[in-house]
Amino acid sequence: MKSKEALDEFGEIVEKVIDEPDKWPDSASFISFDTAVDKNILTPGKLKLVRYIKNNEVESISSLADNLDRSLSNVSTNIKELKEHNLIKVEKEGKTKVPRLDKSHILILF
């Protein structure tokens, strides 16, 4: 996307937030799609994790790894990276860590 187009799109989003702030999360990050891919912020594996968490009841990080037939260390690393970008939050339920979507934050790709 060209810089002017990206700025125009950004401006439209800002106007929508100003007009209807209650319909938007508390915070947002803006990142170019190319940067997200180049820096491995979004990979097919991480996107699959986000989709799974969005569409299923997840009991723990280890159950998530089992359900996706991936190693616990790989899923834990991906969860940590997604958490750093405010896409996932991890809630403690007793001794168990449960990944959830962070609905108070939105990542906007352009």
Secondary structure, DSSP 8 states (H G I E B T S, - for coil): --HHHHHHHHHHHHHHHHH-GGGS-SEEEEE-HHHHHHTTSS-HHHHHHHHHHHHS----HHHHHHHTT--HHHHHHHHHHHHHTTSEEEEEETTEEEEEE-TTEEEEE-
